Amino acid sequence: MDIGYRLKAVRKKADLSQRELAKRSGVTNGFISQVEKNQVSPSIGSLKKLLDGIPMSLADFFADPEEDAPQIVYRADEQPEISSDSVNYRLIGHSHPGRTIGMMHETMAPGADTGPEPISHTGQECGIVLQGRLRLIVGEQEFVLEQGDGYYFDSQKPHRFISIGEQELVIISANSPPTF
């Protein structure tokens, strides 16, 4: 994929000048110009900063822009998996053009944790526990959720998910804008 050409196309489609995108993403418009001319190859982190200014996810950026019509149904084998030691995320609709919602099917082994440090990012997220028990920490608050319980919070608040109990934790969640 020609990253420079693609960045220029999505920037123009979003009706943004290089200067406006630079202001939104915290980089110089000279850097954007170099990327669009393929004079420099941006790191994933730099590309993510640029796309956050549009806003657009990395998955949307790398999706096939020539697609005729957006896909509506995503079969189980079309949901990419992002996994760590004991946490598994299956992304639903990851290649949908103009995606504004991140939808995930999450599974966590008993005792699994999203990490010792809480995470935070722009937007909001929500979900429902389908199976198992969840210890959810949002800011200074801590909650225990069981099957059928749901959550909704501002993702800028530091948060952490911990699978408690002896059963695998299964969650369906969404966040907007998408972070995966």
C-alpha positions in Angstrom: 0.0 0.0 0.0 1.2 3.5 -0.8 0.8 5.0 2.7 1.5 8.6 1.5 -1.1 8.4 -1.2 -3.6 6.8 1.2 -3.0 9.4 3.9 -3.6 12.2 1.5 -6.8 10.6 0.2 -8.3 10.1 3.6 -7.2 13.6 4.8 -8.9 15.2 1.7 -12.0 13.0 2.2 -12.2 14.3 5.7 -11.9 17.9 4.2 -8.8 18.7 6.3 -5.8 20.7 5.2 -2.3 19.6 6.2 -2.1 22.5 8.6 -5.5 21.5 10.3 -4.5 17.8 10.5 -1.1 18.9 12.0 -2.8 21.0 14.6 -5.2 18.1 15.5 -2.6 15.4 15.7 0.3 17.3 17.3 2.8 17.0 14.4 4.2 19.5 11.9 2.5 20.1 8.6 6.0 19.6 7.1 6.0 16.0 8.5 2.6 15.4 7.0 3.8 16.7 3.6 6.8 14.4 3.7 4.7 11.4 4.6 2.2 12.2 1.8 5.1 12.5 -0.7 6.6 9.2 0.6 9.8 11.0 1.6 9.5 9.5 5.1 7.8 6.4 6.3 5.9 7.1 9.6 6.2 4.7 12.6 2.9 3.0 13.7 2.8 5.5 16.6 3.2 8.5 14.3 0.6 7.1 11.9 -1.8 6.5 14.8 -1.4 10.2 15.9 -2.2 11.4 12.4 -5.2 9.1 12.1 -6.5 10.2 15.5 -6.7 13.7 14.1 -9.0 12.6 11.3 -10.4 10.5 13.2 -9.8 7.1 11.7 -8.6 3.7 13.1 -5.5 1.9 11.8 -7.8 -0.9 10.7 -9.9 1.5 8.5 -6.8 3.1 7.1 -5.4 -0.3 5.9 -8.8 -1.5 4.7 -9.3 -1.8 1.0 -10.5 1.7 -0.2 -11.7 0.3 -3.5 -14.4 -1.8 -1.8 -17.8 -1.3 -3.6 -20.2 -1.7 -0.7 -19.5 -2.1 3.0 -19.7 -5.6 4.4 -22.7 -6.1 6.7 -22.1 -9.6 8.2 -18.7 -10.6 9.7 -18.4 -14.4 10.1 -16.5 -15.8 13.1 -13.4 -16.4 10.8 -13.5 -12.8 9.6 -13.0 -11.3 13.1 -9.3 -10.7 13.7 -8.0 -11.7 17.1 -5.8 -9.6 19.2 -4.5 -11.7 22.1 -2.2 -11.4 25.0 -1.3 -14.0 27.6 -4.8 -14.6 28.9 -7.0 -11.9 27.2 -8.4 -12.4 23.7 -10.3 -9.7 21.7 -12.1 -10.6 18.5 -12.8 -7.4 16.5 -16.2 -7.2 14.8 -16.5 -5.1 11.7 -12.8 -4.1 11.8 -12.7 -3.3 8.0 -16.0 -1.4 7.8 -15.4 1.9 5.9 -15.8 4.9 8.1 -16.1 2.8 11.2 -17.0 4.9 14.3 -17.7 2.1 16.8 -15.2 -0.5 18.0 -17.1 -3.8 18.7 -15.4 -6.7 20.4 -16.1 -10.1 21.7 -13.7 -10.5 24.7 -12.6 -13.6 26.6 -10.5 -13.7 29.7 -9.2 -16.7 31.5 -9.9 -16.9 35.2 -7.5 -14.5 37.0 -6.7 -12.7 33.8 -6.1 -8.9 34.0 -5.8 -6.1 31.4 -2.6 -5.1 33.2 -1.3 -3.8 36.5 -1.7 -0.2 35.3 -5.1 1.1 34.4 -5.6 2.2 30.8 -7.3 5.3 29.4 -8.1 6.6 25.9 -10.5 9.0 24.3 -14.2 8.2 24.0 -16.7 6.0 25.8 -17.1 2.3 26.2 -19.8 -0.1 27.3 -20.3 -3.8 27.5 -22.3 -6.7 29.0 -21.0 -9.7 30.8 -22.2 -12.9 29.1 -20.4 -15.4 31.3 -18.1 -15.3 34.4 -17.4 -12.5 36.8 -15.7 -9.2 36.2 -14.0 -6.8 38.6 -14.2 -3.5 36.9 -12.1 -0.6 38.2 -12.9 2.9 36.8 -11.1 5.8 38.5 -11.3 5.2 42.2 -14.5 3.1 42.0 -14.5 -0.7 41.9 -17.4 -2.9 40.9 -18.1 -6.7 40.6 -20.3 -7.6 37.6 -21.9 -11.0 37.0 -23.7 -12.5 34.0 -26.2 -10.1 32.5 -24.6 -7.0 34.2 -23.5 -4.1 32.0 -21.2 -1.1 32.2 -20.9 2.3 30.4 -18.2 4.9 31.2 -16.0 7.6 29.9 -12.8 5.9 28.6 -10.6 8.8 29.6 -11.0 7.7 33.2 -8.3 5.2 34.1 -9.9 1.7 34.0 -8.9 -2.0 34.4 -10.7 -5.3 33.9 -10.0 -8.4 36.0 -11.6 -11.8 35.5 -12.5 -13.2 38.9 -13.9 -16.5 39.8 -13.2 -19.9 38.3 -15.1 -19.5 35.0 -13.8 -17.9 31.9 -15.1 -14.3 31.5 -16.9 -13.5 28.3 -17.9 -9.9 27.5 -19.4 -8.2 24.4 -18.2 -4.6 24.4 -18.1 -1.4 22.3 -16.1 1.8 22.3 -16.4 4.9 20.3 -14.3 6.1 18.7 -12.7 2.7 18.0 -9.3 2.2 19.6 -8.5 -1.2 18.0 
